[in-house]
Amino acid sequence: MVTFDLWNQLLQRYVNDQGQVNYRRWQAEAADELQAWLQETAQAQLPSHADQKVQLAFWINLYNALTIYQILKRYPIQSIRPKVFGIPNWLAFLYFFP
């Protein structure tokens, strides 16, 4: 069973009311917690009877957690959207998620 309790606690702790993430503080205090939760979640099974909304929420939350984890590994960074000559380079974006 997948539990998002830790993910929710981390969001409450490191994201303000305007949606701004304190990456510096999160990286210093709880990057390892997020990594452990992601590893635990990777082993979890989504119930086969889960409806589409539950499945969608699961995948969106997992994507967001993975994105934040990748940012914390590389922080400080300017953007997760690489550009070449001012043009978005989507192939390089895939490198962000090894």
C-alpha positions as CSV (number, residue, x, y, z in Angstrom):
1,M,0.0,0.0,0.0
2,V,1.3,3.4,-0.9
3,T,1.2,6.1,1.7
4,F,1.8,9.8,0.9
5,D,2.0,11.0,4.5
6,L,5.7,11.8,4.4
7,W,5.4,13.4,1.0
8,N,2.6,15.6,2.4
9,Q,4.6,16.5,5.5
10,L,7.6,17.5,3.4
11,L,5.5,19.7,1.2
12,Q,4.0,21.4,4.2
13,R,7.4,22.0,5.6
14,Y,9.3,23.2,2.5
15,V,6.6,24.8,0.3
16,N,5.0,28.1,1.3
17,D,1.5,29.3,0.7
18,Q,2.5,30.8,-2.7
19,G,3.8,27.5,-3.9
20,Q,7.5,28.5,-3.6
21,V,9.8,25.7,-2.6
22,N,12.7,26.3,-0.2
23,Y,15.1,24.0,-2.1
24,R,18.1,25.1,-0.1
25,R,16.6,24.2,3.3
26,W,15.0,21.0,1.9
27,Q,18.3,19.9,0.5
28,A,20.1,20.5,3.8
29,E,17.5,19.0,6.1
30,A,15.5,16.3,4.3
31,A,16.8,15.2,0.9
32,D,17.6,11.8,2.3
33,E,14.0,11.4,3.7
34,L,12.6,12.1,0.2
35,Q,15.0,9.7,-1.4
36,A,14.1,6.9,1.1
37,W,10.4,7.6,0.5
38,L,10.9,7.4,-3.3
39,Q,12.7,4.1,-2.9
40,E,9.9,2.7,-0.7
41,T,7.3,3.9,-3.1
42,A,9.0,2.3,-6.0
43,Q,8.4,-1.1,-4.4
44,A,4.7,-0.3,-3.7
45,Q,1.8,-1.7,-5.7
46,L,-1.1,0.5,-6.7
47,P,-4.3,-1.5,-6.1
48,S,-5.7,-2.9,-9.3
49,H,-9.2,-1.8,-8.3
50,A,-8.1,1.9,-7.9
51,D,-10.2,4.2,-9.9
52,Q,-8.7,6.5,-12.6
53,K,-8.7,9.6,-10.3
54,V,-6.7,7.7,-7.7
55,Q,-4.3,6.4,-10.3
56,L,-3.8,9.9,-11.8
57,A,-3.2,11.4,-8.3
58,F,-0.6,8.7,-7.6
59,W,1.3,9.3,-10.8
60,I,1.2,13.1,-10.5
61,N,2.4,13.0,-6.9
62,L,5.2,10.5,-7.8
63,Y,6.3,12.7,-10.8
64,N,6.4,15.8,-8.6
65,A,8.4,14.0,-5.9
66,L,10.9,12.7,-8.4
67,T,11.3,16.1,-10.0
68,I,11.9,17.7,-6.6
69,Y,14.4,15.0,-5.7
70,Q,16.3,15.5,-9.0
71,I,16.4,19.3,-8.3
72,L,17.7,18.7,-4.8
73,K,20.5,16.4,-6.1
74,R,21.6,19.3,-8.5
75,Y,20.7,22.4,-6.4
76,P,21.5,25.2,-7.0
77,I,20.4,25.1,-10.7
78,Q,18.8,27.8,-12.8
79,S,16.1,25.7,-14.5
80,I,15.1,22.1,-15.2
81,R,14.3,23.2,-18.7
82,P,17.6,23.3,-20.7
83,K,17.9,25.6,-23.6
84,V,20.3,25.8,-26.5
85,F,20.6,29.2,-28.1
86,G,17.4,30.2,-26.2
87,I,15.4,27.4,-27.7
88,P,14.0,24.6,-25.4
89,N,16.0,21.4,-25.8
90,W,13.6,18.6,-24.8
91,L,16.1,15.8,-25.5
92,A,18.4,17.3,-22.8
93,F,15.4,17.5,-20.5
94,L,15.3,13.7,-20.5
95,Y,18.9,13.7,-19.1
96,F,17.5,15.4,-16.0
97,F,15.7,12.1,-15.1
98,P,18.3,9.4,-15.3
